[in-house]
Amino acid sequence: MDRPARQGASDGATATAEPQKARPVKLLATDTVEDAAVCVFSSALDHFEANLPVFLAEAQPESVHQMRVALRRLRAAMGTFRGAISGPNLTAARDSGRALASVLGQARNWDVFIDMLSEGPGAPLHGDPSYEALLEAVETRRAKAYGAARTALDGPEARAFLADFRETIAQRDWTARPEAHEEGSAKDFAQAALTKLRKRVLKKAKDLADLSPPERHEVRIALKKARYNTEFFDSLFPNADDAAEFTSALAKLQDGLGGFNDMETANALLDEIDAEGGAVLRASGFVRGWFAHAAQAGAAHAKKSEKRLKRLEPFWE
């Protein structure tokens, strides 16, 4: 059946000079589950490819961030559609995407750490020789991580990942369950997927303020998956305002928990730097104390977040 061209089902993305955010996925009421998968997968690849040449032309934090988001969205989509479509090509694409995301993640971690320093403990430490030594150590590691990211993204593995997955999508080279071919089946599939994701978030977020850092990280991952899937499927439902409100709430909760995770990551990065000893240790100790105080202040936010989660009503029912 001939289908109208729409965002999320293009053959590629046009490079621009600036980093690009993900564009909305537009699904049709007549879409099958398989049609929806094609559009969502294509949208994530478009997002990634729009930022790839931007990064290769001039490496910058936002293009790294957007490519990471694109790969996260892709993995979230693969997880959602896994019960309906499967095959070795999808598995290979998932593994390749995960490897690229890992390399980008190293660069992103140092970018976030630098921002955290400048927005927090950097001001009282400004001019301190120990802090200057810490900044130098951070910048050295950041440059190394960016070099590794450039090597990976400009290499044959990345090109093969994009070309092979585009071909898989174009040919629908996977095995689909019979109901995934039924016209209009995407909406019922979306309702079931969103309901499942919402239940998972509520379960993991129980007693949020008392959870350990790894457990809070799991809540954040669940929030991300729920948010991304809301964005994938919201065009299938008429109440756009409710969908936008739901997505916005998830994003705010995700960002709030992100601060906890960023502090845990920052401590791990400080461990790496401290292992070499030297002049950085005084500033490192001060930074750790600053982050520990900030983490304690976030307990009240966690309690409010759990209450907001419970009040969120599904827009898809």
Residue, then its C-alpha position, 0 to 999 in steps of 0.5 A: m500500500d502506498r503511504p504518504a511521506r511523513q516525518g519518521a519515515s524518510d531516507g535520511a536527514t539533511a545536515t545543518a550547521e547546528p545540533q538538532k533535536a528529535r522531530p515529532v513522530k507522526l503516526l496515522a490511525t490506519d498504521t499497523v504495528e509494523d508501520a509504526a516501528v518503521c516510522v519510529f526507528s527511522s525517526a531515531l536514525d534521522h535524529f542521529e544522522a542530523n547531528l553526526p556531520v555537525f559533530l564531525a565538523e566541529a565537536q561540541p557538547e550539544s551534538v554529542h548529547q543529541m546523538r546520545v539521545a537519538l541512540r537512547r530513543l532507538r534502544a527504547a523503541m527496539g525494546t517496546f517493539r521487541g514483542a511484535i517484531s524480531g530478527p538478527n538484523l535488529t539484534a545487530a543494530r541494537d548492539s552496534g547502537r549500544a557500542l556507539a552510545s557507550v563511546l559518546g557517553q564517556a565524552r558526555n560524562w566529562d561535559v556534564f562534569i565540567d558544567m557541574l563544576s562551573e555551576g557549583p563548587g567552581a566559584p568558591l574554588h576559582g584561582d585555587p591551584s588545586y582546582e586549576a590542576l583538577l580542571e586541567a586533569v578533567e580537560t585532558r580526559r575530556a579531550k581523550a574521550y572526544g578523540a575516541a568518539r570521533t574515531a568511532l563515529d567516523g569509522p567503518e562500524a558507524r557507517a555500517f550500522l547506519a547503512d545496514f539498519r536503513e536497509t533493514i527498515a526499508q526491506r522490513d527485514w525482520t519477523a513480525r507477529p501476524e497481528a502486527h500486520e493488521e491495519g490500525s493495530a498500532k493504537d492498541f499496541a501503543q495503549a498496552a505499551l504505555t500502560k505497561l511502562r507507566k506501571r513500571v515507573l510507579k513500581k520502581a518509584k515507590d518510596l523514591a526518597d529512600l532508594s539507593p543511588p542505583e535504584r534511583h537510576e533505575v527509576r530514571i531509566a524507566l521514566k526515560k523509556a516512558r517519556y520516549n514512548t509517549e513521544f513515539f505514540d502521542s499522535l495516535f491519540p486526539n487529546a494532544d494537550d493531555a499528552a504534552e502535559f504528561t510528557s512534560a511532567l515525565a521530563k521534569l521528573q527525569d531531569g530532577l533525578g538526573g542530578f542524583n545520577d550526575m553526582e554519582t558519575a562525578n564521584a566516579l570520575l573524581d576517583e579516576i583523577d584522584a588515583e593519580g594523586g598530586a595537587v588535585l586532591r584538595a579540590s577534589g575533596f571540596v567538590r565531593g563535599w559540595f555534591a554530598h550536600a546537594a544530594q541531601a538537599g534533593a531528598a525533599h524533591a524526591k518525595k514531591s516527585e513520587k506524589r506527582l507521578k501518582r497523580l499523572e493520569p494516562f492520556w491514552e485510555 
